[in-house]
Amino acid sequence: MEKVPATVTWGLLAAWAVHDAEELATMARWTRTARPRLERRYPAVPWERFEMSQKQVNVALGLMAGVMAGASALGARSGGRSPVFQTVLAAFGVHGAVHLAQAAVWRGYTPGVLTAPVVVIPFSVWAWRRLKAAGVPTRTGPTALASVAAFPLVAGAVQALARTLATPRRRRPKRPA
């Protein structure tokens, strides 16, 4: 059994950073400019809830950086055996495929689609191969599928928290004494 290199565990954080740099540069503007077309195509969806300010994008990516750094650290500490690391690695790869599907449905550019096929998916496949080559037991079957399926809940929570943190609070007028 060989040692899992840091390029596998910390590489997850690095690959995520490259991918999210694209999202950082494009997401706020894209959600604003795509909204009219989305509203025409899918009028029942409350698209105003999905529009993101640059501040919200910044906060969301910062929060997700914490998730990715934590998962990478757990992976490094456990030699890639951490269930959290493996779940996040699998979700990252699936996330790349979701970007491709979104762009296909949209029939055009969506944030993240440029780096999904050249960074996200290749890194994920390579990292899994390295884990297997090192003899690391990987989670498979229903348990692994359930944990990856739960990952959108983490992403949703990050987005909700980012919206809360990025939205200015309304100040209440002081009551006279």
Salt bridges, closest charged atoms under 4 A:
GLU2 OE2 - ARG130 NH2 3.08
ASP20 OD1 - HIS19 NE2 3.96
GLU23 OE2 - HIS19 NE2 3.25
GLU23 OE2 - HIS95 NE2 3.88
GLU23 OE2 - HIS99 NE2 2.91
GLU39 OE2 - ARG35 NE 2.87
GLU51 OE1 - ARG35 NH1 2.98
